Amino acid sequence: MEQQRVRVGIVGPTGYAGMELVRLLAQHPYMDITYLAGSGAHTGPIGDALPHLRRLSKLPPVSAFSANACAESCDLAFVALPSGESGSIAVELAQRGVRAIDLSGDLRLPGDVYRTWYQREPVADDVLARAVYGLPELNRADVSAASLVANPGCYATAAILALRPLVDWVKSKRVGPVVIDAKSGATGAGRAAKQNLQLGELANDFYPYRVGAHQHTPEIEQGLDGVFQILLTTQLLPIPRGIFVSAYVSLDPDLAADIHARYASFYESAPFVDVLPPGHVPHIKSVAGTNDCQVSVAWNERTGILQVFSAIDNLGKGAAGQALQNANLMCGFDETTGLTETSLWT
Ligand SMILES: NC(=O)c1ccc[n+]([C@@H]2O[C@H](COP(=O)([O-])OP(=O)(O)OC[C@H]3O[C@@H](n4cnc5c(N)ncnc54)[C@H](OP(=O)(O)O)[C@@H]3O)[C@@H](O)[C@H]2O)c1
């Protein structure tokens, strides 16, 4: 039987997450890009704004966003705008019958938590309640049935995937705060010009930012069912893409027994999570340009601390790749469709 084709729109195609969506969707066997729109700062052929996409000649021109035009031309839309702009547009599209995936942080948290960590007003609670948190490794069935999806944050994805297998095992035991040391490539901060992202500032430097205040902290705690309190340190690496998480968990030795086998079994049916063999560690270069997450565990008997490492591409599993994985599920396609790229090592 011939596969039904899906008309998709991308709102924010000139941003880092949006342009990665264009790149992925242009090769999707069952999805056609029928709508591209942004703020109006760039209109016309997308190749004029983004030369690497110039040869994708069948794409519609970029226009200034209009909910009417989007609803008319799409069955499903990806909304990849800054937080504060993105969520309400995704909600409006969903209300008009367009399945919507919001890549921002606007729909991921309860309203009161969002207000505290994002320092702005959330969308209404009844609307938030409709949005499904789009981490398929946690809630594949809910995503498949969703019409409005909150795509997870990049640090949150890497951290939750690193720690989620522990949740059920530690539930009954008290575990101290989990320390997460997380690093991101510069595209994680978006494409708008900022002084700290200029080459002269970023190159040859390394330091933490938003210490104790990063908005992915509550998202990670929520994604781990509140079992762990999280201490998150975020740092910007002087590379374009990639997230690397090192997490440290004080664990009872009995829980640490067979830890590798437990992780491997937890992710047995997760096509994008690769639990590495003992003695191996994730590499950012191994996941760049893919939707993969590499995870490794190392039990340190001397200190009683479990080290968990994970790596993703912030624009892949951390944004556009994951959004496409969610869209595949929402459309009834195999979740790996259009996402089988291998990384470029060098
Ligand atoms: N970058 C990442 O690694 C990453 C990872 C996970 C999640 N996210 C989230 O994904 C979203 C997009 O991130 P990004 O890094 O791609 O941002 P970005 O590079 O700054 O791009 C933002 C895009 O939004 C458009 N835009 C801004 N205001 C608009 C408005 N009022 N109406 C219509 N379009 C508007 C811009 O279009 P114009 O060029 O036309 O102004 C641009 O295409 C953010 O919410 C971010 O938190 C990003």
PDBQT file of the ligand as one rigid body, heavy atoms in Angstrom, charges set to zero:
ROOT
HETATM    1  N1  LIG A 401      19.986  25.574  19.018  1.00  0.00    +0.000 N 
HETATM    2  C1  LIG A 401      19.796  24.461  19.716  1.00  0.00    +0.000 C 
HETATM    3  O1  LIG A 401      20.732  23.637  19.892  1.00  0.00    +0.000 OA
HETATM    4  C2  LIG A 401      18.462  24.147  20.296  1.00  0.00    +0.000 A 
HETATM    5  C3  LIG A 401      18.288  22.905  20.928  1.00  0.00    +0.000 A 
HETATM    6  C4  LIG A 401      17.050  22.599  21.492  1.00  0.00    +0.000 A 
HETATM    7  C5  LIG A 401      16.028  23.529  21.442  1.00  0.00    +0.000 A 
HETATM    8  N2  LIG A 401      16.233  24.725  20.856  1.00  0.00    +0.000 N 
HETATM    9  C6  LIG A 401      15.125  25.676  20.846  1.00  0.00    +0.000 C 
HETATM   10  O2  LIG A 401      14.664  25.804  19.511  1.00  0.00    +0.000 OA
HETATM   11  C7  LIG A 401      14.225  27.154  19.292  1.00  0.00    +0.000 C 
HETATM   12  C8  LIG A 401      15.005  27.709  18.103  1.00  0.00    +0.000 C 
HETATM   13  O3  LIG A 401      16.383  27.717  18.462  1.00  0.00    +0.000 OA
HETATM   14  P1  LIG A 401      17.514  28.164  17.447  1.00  0.00    +0.000 P 
HETATM   15  O4  LIG A 401      18.795  27.892  18.117  1.00  0.00    +0.000 OA
HETATM   16  O5  LIG A 401      17.249  27.589  16.097  1.00  0.00    +0.000 OA
HETATM   17  O6  LIG A 401      17.240  29.744  17.402  1.00  0.00    +0.000 OA
HETATM   18  P2  LIG A 401      17.784  30.822  16.361  1.00  0.00    +0.000 P 
HETATM   19  O7  LIG A 401      18.962  30.279  15.653  1.00  0.00    +0.000 OA
HETATM   20  O8  LIG A 401      17.935  32.073  17.133  1.00  0.00    +0.000 OA
HETATM   21  O9  LIG A 401      16.587  30.969  15.308  1.00  0.00    +0.000 OA
HETATM   22  C9  LIG A 401      15.343  31.527  15.668  1.00  0.00    +0.000 C 
HETATM   23  C10 LIG A 401      14.415  31.529  14.481  1.00  0.00    +0.000 C 
HETATM   24  O10 LIG A 401      13.199  32.120  14.925  1.00  0.00    +0.000 OA
HETATM   25  C11 LIG A 401      12.758  33.082  13.945  1.00  0.00    +0.000 C 
HETATM   26  N3  LIG A 401      11.951  34.081  14.649  1.00  0.00    +0.000 N 
HETATM   27  C12 LIG A 401      12.310  34.818  15.718  1.00  0.00    +0.000 A 
HETATM   28  N4  LIG A 401      11.254  35.559  16.153  1.00  0.00    +0.000 NA
HETATM   29  C13 LIG A 401      10.197  35.259  15.332  1.00  0.00    +0.000 A 
HETATM   30  C14 LIG A 401       8.832  35.672  15.248  1.00  0.00    +0.000 A 
HETATM   31  N5  LIG A 401       8.326  36.553  16.108  1.00  0.00    +0.000 N 
HETATM   32  N6  LIG A 401       8.040  35.129  14.271  1.00  0.00    +0.000 NA
HETATM   33  C15 LIG A 401       8.531  34.261  13.403  1.00  0.00    +0.000 A 
HETATM   34  N7  LIG A 401       9.843  33.837  13.413  1.00  0.00    +0.000 NA
HETATM   35  C16 LIG A 401      10.646  34.332  14.370  1.00  0.00    +0.000 A 
HETATM   36  C17 LIG A 401      14.025  33.592  13.317  1.00  0.00    +0.000 C 
HETATM   37  O11 LIG A 401      13.624  33.995  12.026  1.00  0.00    +0.000 OA
HETATM   38  P3  LIG A 401      14.221  35.242  11.239  1.00  0.00    +0.000 P 
HETATM   39  O12 LIG A 401      15.588  34.842  10.787  1.00  0.00    +0.000 OA
HETATM   40  O13 LIG A 401      13.238  35.395  10.144  1.00  0.00    +0.000 OA
HETATM   41  O14 LIG A 401      14.213  36.391  12.224  1.00  0.00    +0.000 OA
HETATM   42  C18 LIG A 401      14.885  32.316  13.276  1.00  0.00    +0.000 C 
HETATM   43  O15 LIG A 401      14.574  31.553  12.131  1.00  0.00    +0.000 OA
HETATM   44  C19 LIG A 401      14.489  27.919  20.588  1.00  0.00    +0.000 C 
HETATM   45  O16 LIG A 401      13.321  27.996  21.341  1.00  0.00    +0.000 OA
HETATM   46  C20 LIG A 401      15.527  27.060  21.294  1.00  0.00    +0.000 C 
HETATM   47  O17 LIG A 401      15.467  27.180  22.696  1.00  0.00    +0.000 OA
HETATM   48  C21 LIG A 401      17.425  25.044  20.258  1.00  0.00    +0.000 A 
ENDROOT
TORSDOF 0
